[in-house]
Amino acid sequence: MPNTSQIQNPQGFAQDFLKYYFASGFGGMQKRDLDTLVFGLLLKYGAFGGSADAPDVTEISFQLGISPARVRNLLRDAQLRYLQYDEHEAKVRFIKLFESARFEQKDS
């Protein structure tokens, strides 16, 4: 079980949860979507420890009692739905990616 005392900003967690949960009407969210939402918010607000950018899939699977493959699927879905960066943050991360990459020049 994730350590809920590690959640940074519990009020923000609750507000985000209610915002997304009620977006489709009360009770309108399917179980898979609800699992994805809760997983994404736990990750975003630090309940698993570590970084939301580089989560430890094995540790999270142990904490949740599910397979690493299930964690990877939840992570992918949560990133697509709830953990997207704004335009500025995406540009900064993209630039950092190129700055840290190594390129090889080939003669043609």
C-alpha positions as CSV (number, residue, x, y, z in Angstrom):
1,M,0.0,0.0,0.0
2,P,1.4,3.4,-0.9
3,N,2.3,5.6,2.0
4,T,-0.5,8.2,2.0
5,S,1.3,10.3,4.6
6,Q,3.9,11.1,1.8
7,I,1.2,12.8,-0.3
8,Q,2.4,16.3,-0.9
9,N,-0.5,18.7,-0.8
10,P,-3.4,16.5,0.2
11,Q,-5.8,19.3,-0.5
12,G,-4.6,19.5,-4.1
13,F,-4.9,15.8,-4.4
14,A,-8.5,15.9,-3.3
15,Q,-9.4,18.8,-5.5
16,D,-7.9,17.2,-8.6
17,F,-9.6,13.9,-7.8
18,L,-13.0,15.6,-7.4
19,K,-12.5,17.7,-10.6
20,Y,-11.7,14.7,-12.7
21,Y,-14.2,12.3,-11.0
22,F,-17.2,14.7,-11.4
23,A,-16.3,15.7,-15.0
24,S,-18.3,12.8,-16.4
25,G,-21.1,13.0,-13.7
26,F,-21.3,11.2,-10.4
27,G,-20.7,7.5,-10.9
28,G,-20.0,8.0,-14.6
29,M,-16.3,6.9,-14.4
30,Q,-15.5,3.2,-15.2
31,K,-13.3,1.3,-12.8
32,R,-10.3,1.3,-15.1
33,D,-10.6,5.0,-15.5
34,L,-10.9,5.5,-11.8
35,D,-7.9,3.3,-11.1
36,T,-5.9,5.3,-13.7
37,L,-7.0,8.6,-12.1
38,V,-6.1,7.5,-8.5
39,F,-2.7,6.0,-9.7
40,G,-1.9,9.2,-11.6
41,L,-2.7,11.4,-8.7
42,L,-0.8,9.2,-6.2
43,L,2.2,9.5,-8.6
44,K,1.8,13.2,-9.1
45,Y,1.5,14.0,-5.4
46,G,4.4,11.8,-4.3
47,A,2.7,8.9,-2.5
48,F,5.1,6.4,-4.0
49,G,8.2,8.4,-3.1
50,G,10.8,9.2,-5.7
51,S,10.2,11.2,-8.9
52,A,7.0,11.2,-10.9
53,D,9.2,11.6,-14.0
54,A,11.1,8.3,-13.3
55,P,9.0,6.1,-11.1
56,D,10.3,2.7,-9.9
57,V,7.9,0.3,-11.5
58,T,9.1,-2.6,-9.3
59,E,8.7,-0.7,-6.1
60,I,5.2,0.6,-7.1
61,S,4.1,-2.9,-8.1
62,F,5.2,-4.2,-4.7
63,Q,3.4,-1.3,-2.9
64,L,0.1,-1.8,-4.8
65,G,0.3,-5.6,-4.9
66,I,-0.1,-5.7,-8.7
67,S,2.2,-6.9,-11.5
68,P,4.9,-4.6,-13.0
69,A,3.1,-4.9,-16.4
70,R,-0.1,-3.5,-14.8
71,V,1.9,-0.7,-13.3
72,R,3.5,0.2,-16.7
73,N,0.0,0.2,-18.2
74,L,-1.4,2.4,-15.5
75,L,1.6,4.7,-15.8
76,R,1.2,5.0,-19.6
77,D,-2.5,5.7,-19.3
78,A,-2.0,8.2,-16.4
79,Q,0.7,10.1,-18.3
80,L,-1.6,10.4,-21.3
81,R,-4.6,11.5,-19.4
82,Y,-3.5,13.3,-16.3
83,L,0.2,14.0,-16.2
84,Q,0.8,16.0,-19.3
85,Y,3.1,19.0,-19.3
86,D,2.1,22.5,-20.3
87,E,3.7,23.9,-23.4
88,H,6.5,25.7,-21.6
89,E,7.4,22.6,-19.5
90,A,7.4,20.4,-22.6
91,K,9.8,22.8,-24.4
92,V,12.1,22.9,-21.4
93,R,12.2,19.1,-21.2
94,F,12.7,18.7,-24.9
95,I,15.7,21.1,-24.9
96,K,17.2,19.3,-21.9
97,L,16.8,16.0,-23.7
98,F,18.8,17.3,-26.7
99,E,21.4,18.9,-24.4
100,S,22.0,15.6,-22.7
101,A,22.0,13.5,-25.9
102,R,25.1,12.5,-27.7
103,F,25.2,12.8,-31.5
104,E,27.6,11.2,-33.9
105,Q,28.5,12.9,-37.1
106,K,29.0,10.6,-40.1
107,D,30.7,11.5,-43.3
108,S,28.6,10.9,-46.3
